[in-house]
Amino acid sequence: MGRPQKPLERDGTPVREFAFWLRDLRKRSGLTYAKLAKNAHYATSTVQEATAGRRFPTLKLTVAFVRACDGDVAGWQAYWGQIQRALDADAPDGWAASISPPWAIPPAAPPAGPAAPPLVLPAAPPVDDADDWIVESFTALLRLDTEPIEALEQRVIVAVADGLAELSTSISVPRHPTDSDQAHGLESELLHGGSLELREQPYESYFKNVIVLPHPLRAGERHEYALRLRIPAGQPMATHYVYVPFRRSDQFELRVRFNPQRLPKAVWLLNGAPTAVIYDRAPISETLVPDRFGEVHVSFRALRLGLGYGLCWQE
C-alpha cells in the first residue's frame, strides 16, 4: 500500500508543475492511488512517485497514468514533450518558464505590432501505442495555392508488436492572430489505408483521429495510409508546417506550394528545433527561395523526439 503523500510545493519548475497536474488529474478522476496503480499496471509506490515532483516520470509511465485516469493522452503527450525538451542541456534559456499544459493556457489577446504566428503541427500519433509502431517515412504536400488550404500526408508505418489493429493521429491547429471567428475547425479524410472511424476535437485547436486498419498487423509488417487535411474555407492558417515526432520517425519529406502571385517575404528551415524557436517572428536559420512555381522542398532523416522539423514563413 502506498504511503500518504506529502503536500506538493509549486515552485514553478517544469517537473514540479508536471507533478501538480498529474495530481490534479488523479483527483478529478476520483481514483485512489491503489486503484490507479491497478488500472495502470504499476506499483502504487511508482505512480505516487510520478506525482512527487522529485523526478520527471518516463513517457511510458505518464501514458499509463493518464490512460488509467481517462485523461487526454494527446494533450499530455504534447506537455511531456515540451518538458523533456526543456530539460535538455541545450534548451534555450528561460524556455521552461513559458511551458504550460494545453488545458491551462488561456486565450491570449492579439499582440501589438507584428504578430508571432502560432504553431501548426501536422498529424503526430499520440503515445498511448508508442511501443506498437514506428514511422518509416512521412511525406507531406501543403497546398497554399488552393482554397481551401489542404495538406496531403502519406505515411509508411511498421508494426513492432503483433496485433496492431488501429492507429491514433493528432494535429494541433492554433488560431492565426487575425482569426476572430467563433468557429475553428479542421476537415480530415482518409484517402486509403483503412477507415477513419473517429474524429474528435478535445480542445479548440487540437484534433484527434483513429484509423482502423484493414487487418491486424504482425510485428515487422509495413502499412501505408494517406490523409487529406483541409482548413475550412476562409479560415486563415498559421505560417508554419512543423512535424514534432513523439515516436521513432526515420524520414520526413515536406513540399510546400505557395501561391506564385503571393510569395512569402521569407521562408526558413527548422531542422531539429526546440518548440520555442518555432514562434520566432523572423528567420532564425537557413532561408530558402521558392522556385518559379512557388514550391519549396525539404527532407529530414533520423528525427529526434520532441524537436521540430519543417518550414516557417513570413507573410
C-alpha positions as CSV (number, residue, x, y, z in Angstrom):
1,M,0.0,0.0,0.0
2,G,1.3,3.4,-0.9
3,R,2.2,5.9,1.9
4,P,0.2,9.1,2.3
5,Q,1.7,11.8,0.1
6,K,3.3,14.9,1.3
7,P,1.9,18.2,0.1
8,L,3.5,19.4,-3.1
9,E,5.0,22.9,-3.1
10,R,4.7,24.5,-6.5
11,D,7.9,26.3,-7.2
12,G,7.4,26.9,-10.9
13,T,9.9,24.3,-12.1
14,P,8.6,22.2,-15.0
15,V,9.0,18.9,-13.1
16,R,7.0,20.2,-10.1
17,E,4.3,21.6,-12.4
18,F,4.0,18.3,-14.2
19,A,3.6,16.5,-10.9
20,F,1.0,19.1,-9.8
21,W,-1.1,18.4,-12.9
22,L,-0.8,14.7,-12.5
23,R,-2.2,15.0,-9.0
24,D,-5.0,17.2,-10.3
25,L,-5.8,14.6,-13.0
26,R,-5.9,11.8,-10.4
27,K,-8.1,13.8,-8.0
28,R,-10.6,14.7,-10.8
29,S,-10.7,11.0,-11.9
30,G,-11.9,10.0,-8.4
31,L,-9.4,7.2,-8.2
32,T,-7.3,6.3,-5.2
33,Y,-3.7,5.7,-5.9
34,A,-4.2,2.0,-5.3
35,K,-6.9,1.8,-7.9
36,L,-5.0,4.0,-10.3
37,A,-1.9,1.8,-10.0
38,K,-4.0,-1.3,-10.6
39,N,-5.5,0.2,-13.8
40,A,-2.1,1.4,-15.0
41,H,-0.4,-1.9,-14.2
42,Y,2.2,-0.3,-12.0
43,A,3.0,-0.5,-8.3
44,T,1.2,2.1,-6.1
45,S,4.6,3.5,-4.9
46,T,5.6,4.0,-8.6
47,V,2.5,6.1,-9.5
48,Q,2.8,8.1,-6.3
49,E,6.5,8.8,-7.1
50,A,5.4,10.2,-10.5
51,T,3.4,12.9,-8.6
52,A,6.1,13.6,-6.0
53,G,7.9,16.2,-8.1
54,R,11.4,14.8,-7.5
55,R,12.0,13.2,-10.9
56,F,10.4,13.6,-14.3
57,P,8.4,10.4,-15.0
58,T,9.0,8.3,-18.1
59,L,6.8,8.7,-21.1
60,K,5.5,5.1,-20.7
61,L,4.6,5.7,-17.1
62,T,3.0,9.0,-17.9
63,V,0.8,7.5,-20.6
64,A,-0.2,4.6,-18.3
65,F,-1.1,7.1,-15.6
66,V,-3.2,9.3,-17.9
67,R,-5.0,6.4,-19.5
68,A,-5.9,5.0,-16.1
69,C,-7.5,8.3,-15.2
70,D,-9.3,8.5,-18.6
71,G,-7.3,11.6,-19.4
72,D,-6.4,13.2,-22.8
73,V,-3.3,11.2,-23.8
74,A,-2.6,13.5,-26.8
75,G,-2.6,16.6,-24.7
76,W,-0.3,15.1,-22.1
77,Q,2.0,13.9,-25.0
78,A,2.5,17.5,-26.0
79,Y,3.0,18.7,-22.5
80,W,5.5,15.8,-21.7
81,G,7.5,16.6,-24.9
82,Q,7.9,20.2,-24.0
83,I,9.2,19.5,-20.6
84,Q,11.5,16.8,-21.9
85,R,13.0,19.3,-24.3
86,A,13.3,22.0,-21.6
87,L,15.4,19.6,-19.5
88,D,17.9,19.1,-22.3
89,A,21.2,20.8,-21.7
90,D,21.0,22.8,-24.9
91,A,17.4,24.1,-24.4
92,P,17.1,27.9,-24.8
93,D,17.5,29.9,-21.6
94,G,14.2,30.8,-19.9
95,W,12.1,28.5,-22.1
96,A,11.0,26.3,-19.1
97,A,9.2,29.3,-17.6
98,S,6.9,29.5,-20.6
99,I,5.7,25.9,-20.5
100,S,2.1,25.2,-19.6
101,P,-0.2,22.3,-20.2
102,P,-2.6,22.9,-23.2
103,W,-5.6,22.8,-20.9
104,A,-4.2,25.6,-18.7
105,I,-3.4,28.2,-21.4
106,P,-5.9,31.0,-21.6
107,P,-6.7,32.6,-24.9
108,A,-4.2,35.4,-25.5
109,A,-5.1,38.8,-26.9
110,P,-3.5,39.6,-30.2
111,P,-0.2,41.3,-29.5
112,A,0.5,44.8,-30.7
113,G,2.6,45.2,-33.8
114,P,3.7,42.3,-35.9
115,A,2.1,39.1,-34.6
116,A,4.1,36.0,-33.8
117,P,2.4,33.3,-35.8
118,P,1.1,30.3,-33.8
119,L,2.4,26.8,-34.1
120,V,0.9,24.3,-36.6
121,L,1.8,20.7,-36.1
122,P,1.0,18.1,-38.7
123,A,-0.6,14.9,-37.6
124,A,1.6,13.2,-35.0
125,P,0.5,10.0,-33.3
126,P,-0.2,10.1,-29.6
127,V,1.9,8.0,-27.3
128,D,-0.7,5.5,-26.0
129,D,0.5,3.0,-28.5
130,A,4.1,4.3,-28.9
131,D,5.6,0.9,-28.4
132,D,3.5,-0.7,-31.1
133,W,4.6,1.1,-34.3
134,I,7.1,3.4,-35.8
135,V,7.1,5.8,-38.8
136,E,9.3,4.6,-41.5
137,S,8.5,7.5,-43.8
138,F,6.2,10.5,-43.7
139,T,5.7,12.6,-46.9
140,A,3.6,15.8,-46.9
141,L,2.4,18.2,-49.5
142,L,1.0,21.5,-48.3
143,R,-1.1,23.4,-50.9
144,L,-1.2,27.1,-50.0
145,D,-2.2,27.9,-53.6
146,T,-5.7,26.5,-53.3
147,E,-8.8,27.4,-51.5
148,P,-9.4,25.8,-49.1
149,I,-5.8,25.2,-48.0
150,E,-5.1,21.5,-47.8
151,A,-2.3,19.1,-46.8
152,L,-1.8,15.6,-48.2
153,E,0.0,13.4,-45.8
154,Q,1.2,9.9,-46.6
155,R,2.9,7.6,-44.1
156,V,4.5,4.2,-44.1
157,I,4.4,2.7,-40.6
158,V,6.0,-0.5,-39.3
159,A,4.4,-2.6,-36.5
160,V,6.8,-3.6,-33.8
161,A,4.2,-5.8,-32.0
162,D,1.8,-8.3,-33.2
163,G,-1.9,-7.4,-33.4
164,L,-1.7,-3.7,-34.3
165,A,-5.3,-3.0,-35.4
166,E,-5.7,0.8,-35.2
167,L,-3.6,4.0,-35.3
168,S,-4.2,7.3,-33.5
169,T,-3.1,10.5,-35.1
170,S,-3.4,14.1,-33.8
171,I,-2.8,17.6,-35.1
172,S,-2.6,21.0,-33.5
173,V,-4.0,23.9,-35.4
174,P,-3.9,27.1,-33.3
175,R,-5.6,30.2,-34.4
176,H,-3.9,32.7,-36.7
177,P,-3.7,36.0,-34.8
178,T,-6.1,37.6,-37.3
179,D,-8.7,34.8,-36.8
180,S,-11.6,36.1,-34.6
181,D,-14.3,33.8,-35.8
182,Q,-16.2,31.7,-33.3
183,A,-15.8,28.5,-35.3
184,H,-12.4,26.9,-35.6
185,G,-12.1,23.6,-37.5
186,L,-10.2,21.0,-39.5
187,E,-11.5,18.6,-42.0
188,S,-10.0,15.1,-42.2
189,E,-10.4,12.5,-44.9
190,L,-8.6,9.1,-45.2
191,L,-7.7,8.6,-48.8
192,H,-6.5,5.0,-48.4
193,G,-5.1,2.5,-45.9
194,G,-8.1,1.8,-43.7
195,S,-11.2,3.5,-42.3
196,L,-11.3,6.8,-40.4
197,E,-13.6,5.7,-37.5
198,L,-13.3,8.5,-35.0
199,R,-12.8,12.3,-35.2
200,E,-12.5,14.3,-32.0
201,Q,-11.8,17.9,-31.1
202,P,-11.0,17.8,-27.4
203,Y,-9.7,21.3,-27.4
204,E,-10.4,24.2,-29.7
205,S,-7.2,23.8,-31.6
206,Y,-6.5,20.1,-31.1
207,F,-7.8,17.4,-33.3
208,K,-7.6,13.6,-33.0
209,N,-8.4,10.8,-35.4
210,V,-8.5,7.0,-35.1
211,I,-7.7,4.9,-38.2
212,V,-8.9,1.3,-38.2
213,L,-6.6,-0.9,-40.3
214,P,-7.8,-3.4,-42.9
215,H,-6.4,-6.2,-40.8
216,P,-4.2,-6.5,-37.7
217,L,-0.5,-6.2,-38.5
218,R,2.2,-8.6,-37.4
219,A,5.5,-7.4,-35.9
220,G,7.7,-6.1,-38.8
221,E,4.8,-5.7,-41.2
222,R,4.5,-2.4,-43.1
223,H,1.4,-0.4,-43.8
224,E,0.7,2.7,-45.8
225,Y,-2.0,5.2,-45.4
226,A,-2.8,8.7,-46.6
227,L,-4.8,11.6,-45.1
228,R,-6.2,14.8,-46.7
229,L,-6.4,17.6,-44.2
230,R,-8.3,20.8,-45.1
231,I,-8.7,24.1,-43.3
232,P,-12.3,25.3,-43.7
233,A,-12.7,27.9,-46.4
234,G,-12.0,31.4,-45.1
235,Q,-10.1,30.2,-42.0
236,P,-6.5,31.6,-42.1
237,M,-3.6,29.3,-41.4
238,A,-0.6,29.9,-39.2
239,T,2.6,30.4,-41.1
240,H,4.2,27.1,-40.1
241,Y,4.2,23.4,-41.1
242,V,6.2,21.6,-38.5
243,Y,6.4,17.9,-37.5
244,V,7.3,17.1,-33.9
245,P,7.7,13.3,-33.6
246,F,6.9,11.6,-30.4
247,R,7.8,8.1,-31.6
248,R,10.7,6.9,-33.8
249,S,10.5,8.6,-37.2
250,D,13.1,7.7,-39.8
251,Q,12.3,10.1,-42.6
252,F,10.1,13.2,-43.2
253,E,9.8,14.9,-46.5
254,L,7.8,18.1,-46.9
255,R,6.9,20.1,-50.0
256,V,5.1,23.4,-49.7
257,R,3.5,25.0,-52.7
258,F,2.9,28.8,-52.2
259,N,0.8,30.9,-54.5
260,P,3.3,32.2,-57.1
261,Q,1.4,35.5,-57.1
262,R,1.7,35.9,-53.3
263,L,5.1,34.6,-52.3
264,P,6.1,35.0,-48.6
265,K,8.7,37.6,-47.7
266,A,11.0,34.8,-46.3
267,V,11.0,31.1,-45.8
268,W,13.3,29.3,-43.4
269,L,14.1,25.8,-42.4
270,L,13.6,24.2,-39.0
271,N,15.8,21.1,-38.5
272,G,15.6,19.7,-35.0
273,A,14.4,23.0,-33.4
274,P,13.1,23.5,-29.9
275,T,9.4,24.3,-29.8
276,A,10.1,27.8,-28.5
277,V,12.1,28.6,-31.6
278,I,9.1,27.9,-33.9
279,Y,7.5,31.0,-32.5
280,D,10.2,33.4,-33.6
281,R,8.9,36.2,-35.9
282,A,11.9,36.4,-38.2
283,P,14.2,33.9,-39.9
284,I,16.5,32.2,-37.3
285,S,18.1,29.7,-39.6
286,E,18.8,28.9,-43.3
287,T,16.4,30.8,-45.6
288,L,15.1,29.1,-48.8
289,V,13.8,30.5,-52.1
290,P,10.7,29.1,-53.7
291,D,11.1,28.0,-57.3
292,R,9.2,29.7,-60.1
293,F,6.1,27.6,-59.4
294,G,6.2,28.6,-55.7
295,E,7.5,25.3,-54.3
296,V,9.9,24.6,-51.5
297,H,11.1,21.0,-50.9
298,V,12.9,19.8,-47.8
299,S,13.7,16.4,-46.3
300,F,14.9,15.1,-42.9
301,R,16.3,11.8,-41.6
302,A,16.7,10.2,-38.2
303,L,14.4,12.7,-36.5
304,R,14.9,13.3,-32.7
305,L,11.9,13.0,-30.4
306,G,10.3,16.3,-29.2
307,L,12.0,18.5,-31.8
308,G,10.5,20.4,-34.7
309,Y,11.2,19.7,-38.4
310,G,9.7,21.7,-41.3
311,L,9.2,25.2,-42.6
312,C,8.2,28.6,-41.4
313,W,7.5,31.7,-43.5
314,Q,6.7,35.4,-43.2
315,E,3.6,36.7,-44.9
